[in-house]
Amino acid sequence: MSKVLKLISTTAIIFAILLLFSDSNPVHAATDTENFIVKVKLTNNLGPSKTYQFTPMGGSVLKEDSTIVLKKGVTYKLAIQNSKISLFEGTSLLKKDLTTVTIEPKLYAKENYILLENMKSTVKRPHMGTIIFRLDTVSNTQQIQPVNHLGFEDYLKGVLPGEMPASWGGPNGGQEALRAQAVAARSYIFAKMNGNTQLEIDDTTTFQVYQGFVWDKISPAFDRFNVYTTDAVDTTKGMIMTYKKPNGSKGFVTGFFSASNGGQTELPQQYWSSGLDYINKTQTDTYDKYKWPTPIQFKKNQLAELDLTNPASWWNTTTENNLLSSVVTDANSRTAFSKLKTQALKELKVIDPTMDSIKIDSVNSIKTVDFSNTGKVQDITFKLSYYASKKNPDNSLYYAMKLGAQSQTLEGETRYETAVEVAKEGWSGKRNFAVLGRGDLPVDALAGSVLANKLDTPILLTRTNALPASVENYLKDSLNPKATVYLLGGTTAISSNVEKRLVDLGFNIKRVSGKSRTDTSIEIAKVVGGSSQSVFFATGDENSSDALSISPYAARNQIPIIIQKGINVSQNTKDYLKNSKKTTVNLIGGSDVVSSEVETTLKNSGYAIDRTYGPSRVDTSIAINKKFVMPGDSLVIGNAYGFIDALAGSVLAAKNNSSILLLHPDAKKIPVSYLEDVAQPETLYYLGGETVVSKELKYSLSKYIGGTLQKFTTEINLTGSQLRSLFGSTVLKSSDFNVEDRASNGEFALNGTGYGHGIGLSQYGAYGRSKAGIKAEEILAFYYQGITIEQAKDYIK
């Protein structure tokens, strides 16, 4: 753990000490606690290195070879050779093929300390006791790692200056605080040691910050204030805290402590998951007055005005405001936002694994729920808006786009379910009519779009021999009792089984059919009726999408669609045209789909002919939309080569007085010149799922017809302790804070008191009590309830 002076959290975490009377360390006459040998992996300022240097400053021996004399004040070098350690004096090899190098003092005493240097720094760091150099594998590379074995009390003397400012002691009034800290640190270790004597600790905040041999004047790293921390350890030698367990037995206090509780002590069960018998109440700490020097800021608006139709142009070069030092000068605020963004992406990936990265657009709100007894944050919720880039199965990236002011993909697992989704989008409430067409060969249904629009009802699809469950459920939910269902085609198209099922459901049936598809389309036209003098002719080829392209206009304007097959105009068609007094026949498609022979026959019969077509079905769709303009503010997009999903959308387009545009599924083949000139739709519908209208096609279109990044919202909910863990304890100093809405600055600010978890001893509080003349024992009794201070030696077995 780090110094309070540097405002680094002083949470005491698990320690382990080897309780032994070591052969490698001469036993000396001292209190029993001094005979506990602590094993400390030196990683904080030293750590693993390919080479090491050490300098004995007193009497030291090489355990692996006692014939080698280690000279006082001479620097030796360790290096890895052939996966072993070699020992050098200058350039002379003293020993090779060592798995460990153990440097022991001839006598365990402060005068026999050793200087260590890891070659990454010129700083030589003093340590007393035994130093064991071993080989550790770090990132698949062998490196030399030192471990320090030393006595318990001397270890504490190296810990205390790293955990509490030594300058607080002596004339500055904090000596009793240092003494209380010494007892808490010793108690913590002893409690852990009592259950496990074999663990190796390190010298970092993972355990306690151990600075080495810094506590005596003969050390080159000695600080004049360290006499106060040394005195605190010496005057509390062997002292630990015990408590009475609920079963009456003796327990050892794990002396948790932190820099500051913010003026109110915390309960372990509210910060962690379980309570402690000796920290069983929360109470006001009037001596702890620590306040955060700087709040954590979250700007409400994170992104400037950007071209949301072309995110590729800025995604990799634009950074949120909270990550810019020019906008947010406080480094902790930038770190907190970065961690929050990482957490948001992590949670979103659980929901949608295709998420690759996000840009947070805004922090909409930050709300907290506090504990009623402490006033500290129990839960916090961040509400964020963000944009996302996603990853395809082939690892290519795309952006989560929202096309137009409103865009929606209408899809189901099957074409039948897609038609139901279209119906749900366009129609609500109960109706008296439904139109049902064959789902595998949709020619009859194409002609039926005019009838469906007349009845103000969607077109639904069915299998020939069975009514799909999704369609049946929709009919039951959307139709009034005894509603009429129109079946398009004969029993070869929609079987009597389907008809019977509909009757069983209580619906009336009207079948509209003829002997051929042409005749069926004529019968549909007769049902539609109307006064239009025009008619559309489209091919009966089930592979052609031409009839679908014209169906929204035909349906909206109640102009019948006659299905034409072959080069001859049937007598039934001629009779219909004559009897309905048509004067104009609009041919949809080129002569390869509606033949020139048909055109000649109609001209010779006195009908005005108009042909609309293009070199491909996509071009035909475009030509239709240019000629037969529909002024609605939406646009329906379908696949010209897999248009069955788009069939139901033709009636939705007609209802909205809007066109349907059928495109090639290849995103590279979009009609750029047409899209550059087309009116911007306010609403865009994609008909069919990813296999019908791909994400790549949608993105290609977004450059031309109002594509924008889709804005998502999410909520990140964490407990107060989880938030500290996420942000880091040096960034979010405690869970005792308020959220301020600083409207004038366009930001939220987290501002609070305390530094650390607030459980057990507060170092700032202890310092205040010490300056007020309160003794260490009384300080400890305030922070740990029902304790007794005893000597550790009384419990050593």
N, C-alpha and C positions, 0 to 999 in steps of 0.2 A: 504494500500500500504506500501511497505517496504522502508527501507532507501537506498538512493543512495549510501551511504558509503558501504553498503553491496551488492551493485549492484543488487538490486531487483527492478523490474519495478514499476514506479510510476504512472501508468495510473489511472486517477481519474474516477471512474465509478459511477453509480447512487447512490445518497444519498437521504435520506428522513428524514425530521425533523417534529416533532409535534409542531405546533405553538399554544401555549396556555399559559395562566397564571394559572399555576397548583395550585390546592388547596393543593397538597401534597408537594409543594415546596414554602416556604414563599416568597412572592414577595418583591424584594428589589429595592431601588432607584438606577437605573443604566440606561445605554443607552438601547434603545428599543431592540437591537439585543441580549442583555444579557438575556432578558426575553423569548427568544425562547428556548424551552426545547427540547433537542435532546434525542432521545431514542436509546440507543446503546446496542445491544445484544453482550455480552462479550463471544466471542468464540475463540479468537486468542490464548491467554495464559491460559484461564480459561475453558470455555466451559461446556458442560453438565457433571454432576457427580452425583453418587448415594448419596454422602454426601458432605456437605460444612461446612466451618468454616468462621466466620466473627468476627472482633474485632473493635468495635467503638473506635475511637481515640479522639472523642469529644462528644458533646451532640447529642444523637440519640434516636429516639423513634420507637416503634413497632406499626405501624398503625393499625394492626388487633386487638391489645389489649393494650390500653394505660396504663393499670394498671401494666403491666410488665415493670419494670425499667431496661433499658439496661445500664450497668455500663461501664464507660470509662476504656479502657485497658483490659477488660475482654473478653475472647474468648468464643463464643457461637457456638454450632454445630446444623446443620440441617440434618435430615435423613428422608428417606421415610418409612412410616409405614402404611400399609393397604391403599395404593394408595393415601395417604395424606402426608403432611409435618409435622414433629414434631420438636419442638425447645427445645434444651437442654442447660443448663449451667452445665458443667462437666457431671455428671451422672444424674443430676436432670432434670426431664421433666418439662418444663415451660408451654408448650402449644402443643396441638396435633390437628389433623384433619384440618389442614390449607391447603387451595388450593393455597394460595400465602403467602409469608412472605415479607412485605414491611418495609424496614429500612429507615426512613426519618431523615434528620438533623433537630434539633430543630430550627436552623437558617441556611439558605443557606450560608455557609462560608467555606473557605478552611480549617479552624481549625477543622471543624466537618467532617473530612474524615473518611473512613472506610477501613480496611484491609480485603481482600478476599483471601481464600485459598481453593482449590478444592479437597484436600486430595490426588490428584495424584502427587502433588509436595509440597515441604516444603516452596516454595516461597510465601510470602504474598504480594499481589499486592494492592496498594492504589488507591481508587477512591473517588471522592467527589460527592455530590448530593444525590439522592435517589437510593437505590438498591432494585429491586423487584426480589425475587426468585420465580420462577414458575415451574410447572411440564411440561416438554416436553417429547414426546415419540421419542426415538432414537433407531432405529433397533429393534422395537417392545418392547422396555424396557423403563419404566418411569425413568427419571433422572431430577435432579434439574438444572435449567438454570438461571443465573443471567442476569438482564437487568439494565443498568445504565441510569438514567434520570438526565441530568444536563444542565446548561446554554450553549448557543451557543458559546460565546467567550471562556469559560473555556474548552469546547470541542475542539475548535481550538488549544488551548494551549497544549492539549494532543495529537493533531494530528501532529502539525508541526515538533516536534522532530522525529516522525516516518516517515516523508516524505522527509525531507531534513536534512543533517547533521548539527546539532546545532553548531558544532565546526567551521563551516564556518563563523560564525558571529564575531562581535567584532573586535579585532585587526587582525583577519585573512582576513578581507576585504570583507566578504560576507554578511554584515548586510542588504544591500539593496536587495540582492537576497532573504534573508529570508522574508523581508517585501513584496516583490513581490509575493512570495509563499503564504504568509498569505492572500493577497487580492485574489489571484487566487482560493485558497481553499474556502474562504468565498463566493466568487462569484459563485462557482460551487454549493455549498449547497443552496445558496439563490435562484438561478435559478431553481433548482429542487424543492425547498420548495414552490416556487411561484405557481407551478402547482399541487403539491400533498403534503399535510401537515400531512398525517397519516401513512406513511410507517416507519417501524422499520429497522434501518441499523445495520450493525455489525462492528466489529473492525478489520476486515481482509482486505486483498488486493481486496476483492470483492467490497469494498467501499474505505475507507481510513484506514490506520493503526492508530488506536487510542491507545495510551499507558496508558491512565488514568491520575491520579494525579501525574505527574512526574516533574512539572514545577516550584515548589516553594521549598525553602530551608527546610521547615518543613516536606516535604515528605521524607520518608525513601528511595524512589527510585529516588531522585533528582540527576541530573547530573549537574556539574558546568557550562557546556556549555548551559544548557537549559535556562539560563537567557537571552540568545540572541534570542531564539525562542519566549519566553514570551514577550520580549520587542517588537519583530516584530508584534505580535498580538496586543499588547496594543497600539502601535503607529500607527496602521492602523485600529483601532477599528471602526467597522461599515462600512468600505470602501468596495464597490463592483464596478464591471464594468458593464456599460450599453452600448447599441448600438442602432442605429436607424434602424428599420426594413425597407424593401423596401416600405411598405405602409405608412411610416412616423411615425408609433407608436414606443414607447419605448420598447426595449427588454433587458432582463438580460443575461449577458454573462455566459455561462457554461464554467468555467475556466479549460479546459483540459490542462494537463501538463504531461511531461515525463522527465526521467532523462537526456536524451541527444537526439538531433536530428541528430547527426553525422556531423554537419556542414552545413546542408541544411534542412530548415523547410519543413514539409510535409503538403499536402492538405488533408483535411478530406475526400473528395469525392474519393480520390485515395487509401486511406487506408480503409475507411468505405464505406458506400453506398451513402451517401449524404453529401453535403457541408454545411458550416456555413458562414453566412454573415460577421462575424468578424474574420474569418481566411480564407482569400480569395486570398492569394498569397503565392507562395513559394519563399524563398529568402535565400541567403547565410548567414550563421551564423558564422562569423569569430571567435567568442568568444567560440564556442563549439568545442573542439578539442579532444573529447573522442574517443578512439579507443579500439576495443576488445582486451583484454589481451591475449586471446588464440583463435585460429581458431577452427571451427568444422570440424573434419576429417571424411572422408568416405573412407575406404580402398576399392580399386578396386576389389581385389580378397578376397572373404569372407570365402571360404571353402578350406581346404587342399585337397590333393589327397585322394579320398575316394573310397570305393568299391561301385560303383553305381549299381552293380547287386544285392547287398544285403543291401538295406538301413535300414532294420530292425536292423542290427547289430550295427548301429551308430547313427540313427536318434535322439534318446532320450539322447544321451551323447555327441553330437558334437554341438558346438556353433560357430556362425559366428565370424570372427576376430574382428569386430567392437564392439562386446559385451564382449570381453576379456580384462580385465584390464592389462594383461601382454603384450598385443599387442597395445591397445589404452589406454593410461594412463589418458586422459582427460575424466572426468565423463560426462561432457555435450555432448561430441561426442558419448559416449555410449548411453546416453539417447535419443539423436536425432535419432540414428540408430534404436533403439528399437521402437520409435514412428513411424518412417517411415515404418518399417516392419509391425507394427500393421495396419497402414493405407493401405498398399498394400494388406494385407489379407482381410481387410474390403471391399475394392473395388473388389477384386477377388470373394468374396462370393456373391456379387450382380450378377456377371456373372455366377458363378458356385457355387450354395449353398452347394455342397458336399465338398467343400474345408474345411479341418480341420486345417491344419497348413502348414507353408512354411519354407523352408530354403533358404535364399538369397545366391546365389552362387557368384554373382558379381554385382558391381555397374558400369554399362557400360559408363554412361555419366550423367552429370548434366549441364543443359543448362538454361539460364535465358533470359528473355526479360525485359528491364528496361524502366521506364518512361522517356520520353525525357526531361521533365522539371526538374525533381529532380535527375535523375540518380539512383533512388532506384528501387528495384526489383518489377516489376509488376507481372510477372509469372515465375514459375520455374518448370522444368520437370526433373524428375529422371527416367532414363531408367535402369531397373533391370532385371537380370536373376535369376530364382529361381526354386526350386524343390518343389513338393507338396505331401502331404498325404491327402487322402480324406476319407469321411465317407459314408459307405453303409447305406441303409434305416434301417437296424437293428443295426445301430451305430457301427458296426465293421469297422476297419480302413484298408485301403489298400493304396499302393503307386501308383502315376501316373507314369506308366512305359513306356519306349520306348524300344521295343524289337529289338535287333540287331542295326546295324549302322543306318538302316532305318526300321521302322515298321509302318504298317498302317492297320486299320480295314476298310474293304470294306463292307459297309452295306447300306441298304435302309429300308424303312418302310415295304416293302413286298419283297418276293423272286424275283419278277420281277424287282423291283428297285435295289435290290442288284446286279442282273446280269448286269444291266446298269452301276452301279458304277464300277464293275469289268471291263467292256468294256472300260470305260473312262480311267481307270488306265493303261490298257495294249495297247490301240490302239489310234492313233490320225490321223487326216486328213481324207480325203474322200476315200471311198473304193467302189469296184464294186460288193461285195458279202456280204451276211449276212446269218446266219444259225439260224433257229427258231425252238425251241422244246417246247413240252407240259410241263407246269409248275407244274401240280399236280401229274402226273405220269411220271417221268423223264427217263424211260428206253430207249426210242427212242433217247432222247437227249444225253444219256451217250454214245451210240454207235456213235453219230454224232460228238463227240469231234475230232475224227480222220479227218473227213471231214473239220471241221472248221479250224483246224490247217493247212490243205493242202491249204485252201483258204486264210489263214492269216486273219482270222476274228473271233470275239468272238462268243460264243453261247449265244443267248438271249432266254428268256422264254415268253410264252404267255398263256393266258387263252384259253380254248377250243373254246369258242364262241365269244370272244371279245379280241381285241388287246389292252393291257393296254396303257394308255396315255403316261406313261413314256417311254415305248418301242417305241411307234409310234414317239414321239418327237426325240428320239435318232436316229432312222432310218432316219428320215428326215434330221437331222443334219449331219449324218456321211456317208450317201450313195450318190453316184453320181446318176444323173438322169438315169432312166432305168436300175439301178443295179438289180442284180438277188438275190432273196431271196429264200433260200432252206427251204422248210417245211418238217420236219421230222415226218412221220406218215401219216395215212390216215385222212379222214374227221371226223372220230370219235375221233381222237387225236387233230387235228387242223381243225376247221370247215371251210366250204366254206365261211362263213361270214368274217372270218379273212382273207382268201385268197382274197375275193372281196375288202376288205378295203386296202390291200396292192396294188392291181391292181389300185384302185382309186388314190393311192398315186403316181402312175407312175412307179411302180417296176414290173419287170418280175418275174414270179413264176416258181420254179421247185420243184415239190413235190416228195419226195423220200419215197416210202411206199411199203408195202407188205401186204399179207393177215393176217400175224401175226407179233408179235414183232421180232421173229426170222427172218422172211422173210424181214422185214424192215431193220434189221441190215445187212442182206446179200446185199440188194439193196444199202445201204450206202457204203458197202465194194466195190461193183462193181464201184460206182462212184469214190471212192478213187483210185481204181486201184493200180498201183505200182508193184514193183518186189519182195516184201518181200515174203519169203517162209514160214513165220510163221503167226500164227493167234492166237488171244486170245479168249477163251470161258469163258463167265461169266454168272451168273444166271440172269434170267429175273424177279426175285422177286424184286418188287419195294421197299421192306424193306431192301434190301441188298446194302451195299456200296462198294462191291468188285469191280464192274465194274468201279466205280469212282476212286478207289485207283490205278488201272492200267492205267486209261485213259491218264494221262500226258505222260507216257512212250510210250503208243501205238500211241498217236497223234503225238508226236515228231518224232517217228521212222516210222510212216505211216504203222503200223501193225493193220489190221482190228480187231474190237471187234465183235464177233458173240454172240448174246444173245441166251442162251440155256435154254430151259424149259423142265422139265420132264426127264424120263429115256431113251427116244428114240432120236436118231439123225435123224432129218428130211431128206427126200430125197433131198429137196432143199439145205440143208447144205452139204450133201454128194456131190451133183453135183458141188456146189461152190468150195469146197475143191479140187475136182478133176480138174475142169476146170481152176482154178487159180494156179494149180501146187503147192499146199502147201505141205510141208513135215513135219512141226512141229506144234503141237497144244499145246498151253500153257493153262492149266486149272487154273482158278483163283478161289480159295475157296476150302473148303473141300468137301468130298463126300456128305455132307448134302445139298450142294447147286448145285454142278455139280456132278452128281451121278457116282458111280463106274461103272454102266452099260454103261454110255456114254464113260467112259475111256476105258472099254473093247472093245466096238464097234470100237472105233477109232484105238486102238492098232491092232485089228484084220484086220483093213483096211490098215495097214502098216504105220501109222503115228507115228512119235516119240512123246511121251507124256511127258510133264513136268507139275507137279502140284505145285502151290504155295499157301500156306494157313497157317492159325494159328488157335488157339482154339477160337478166337473171331474175330470180324470184325476189331478191333484195331490191334490185332496181325497179321491178314492178311495184313493190310496196312503196318505194319512194315516189314513183310516178303517180300512184294513186293518191298519196297524201298531198302532193303538190296540186293536183287537179281538183280533188274533192276535199276541199279545205274544211276542217272542223275547228271551230274557234275556242273550244274548251281549253282550260289551263292545265290539263294533265296529259301525260303521254304513257302509253302502254308499250313495253318492250317484250318481244318474244323471239324465239328461235325459228328462223325460216326453214330450217332443216330438221326440226323436231318440234313442230308447231302444235301438237295435240294439247300441250299444257297451256298454250296461249288461246285455245278455242274459247274457253269460258270467259277469258278476258275481253273478247270482242264485244260482248254485251255490256260489260263494265265500262269499256271505252265509250260505247254508244250512250250509256246512261249519263256519262260526264261530258258528252258532246266532244269527244277527243279522239284522236287517231290512234291506230296501232301501228307500230314500226317493227317489221320483221327483219332480223339481221343474221348475218353469217356468224356461227358460233366462234370463229377464229377472231380473237381480239385484234389481230393485225389487219383484218379486212373490214374495219368499220368504214362507212361512207363519209369520209372527212369533209368533203366539199359540201355535202348536204347538211351535215351536222353543224358546220360553221354558220350556216344561214338560217337554221331552223329556229323558230321562236322558243325562248326559254320557258320550259314548263314549270309550274309551281309544284306539281305533284308528279312523281314518276313511279310506275309500277313495273316490277320485273316479274314475269310469269314463269314459274318453274324454279327448281332448285339448282344447286351448283353444277350438276351435270348438264343442265339445259342452258342456263345463262351463268357463265362462269364469273368468278371474282375478277379475273383479268379483263373480261369484256366490260364489266361494270366500271372498272377503273379507267379503261381506255375511253369509255363514253363520258366519264366525269369531266374531262377536259373541255367538253363541248356542250353538254346539256345540263349544266348546273351542278356538277359533282362537287361536293364539299366534304371535308372531314366530318365524320360523325362524332358528336360530342357525347361522352358517356359520363355517368356520375357513379360514385362509389362511396362507401362509408368504411373507415378504418376505425375499429373499436378495440381499445386496449385498456388494461388496468394501469394504474399509476406506476406500479413496479415494472410492468412490461414495457411501458413507454421509456422508463429510465434505461432499461436493458437495451432497447432499440436505439435510442439516441446516444447512449453512453453516459456513464455517471459523471464525467467531467463536463458534458454538454448540458444535460438536464440534471441540475444539482440535487434535486429532491422531488418528491411527489407533493410537496406543499406549495401550491401555486394557484393563482387565479388567471383566468383568460380575460384580457381586456380587448374590447372592440374599439380600436383607434380609428374611427371613421375618417378623421381629418388626414391621417397618414395612409389610409387605405390598407390597413394591416390589422392582424390580430397579434397580441403580445402575451406571452406567458411570463408572468412576473411573480416571484415568490421568495420564500425564506428557506433556510436549511441547506445542508450539503451532506448528502448521504442518505442512508435508509432511515436514520433517526431511531434505531433500535439500540437499547443499552446506553452506554456512556456517550454523552455528547462532549467532544473535546472543547468546543467553544463554551459550552455550559460549565464544564469542569474548570476551565480557566477563569470564568467569571466568579465561580464559587471560591476558587482558591484565592483570588484577589480580595474577596470579601472575608477572608480569614477562616474559611471552612476547611476542615482537615480531609485528607484523602479518604479515610474510613467513612466519613459522613457523606462525602461525594458519591462514593460507591453505593452506599445504602439508599441514596435517592434513586439512582438509575437501575439498581438491581434489588428487587424486593425479597425480604426474608432471608438474606444471606448471612453467613458467618465467615470471618476472615481467619484462616488457619494456616498452619505450616504444611507444605506439600510433603515434607519428609515423614510426617505422621501417617501417610497413606502409601508410602512406597513399600512394596513387598520385596 
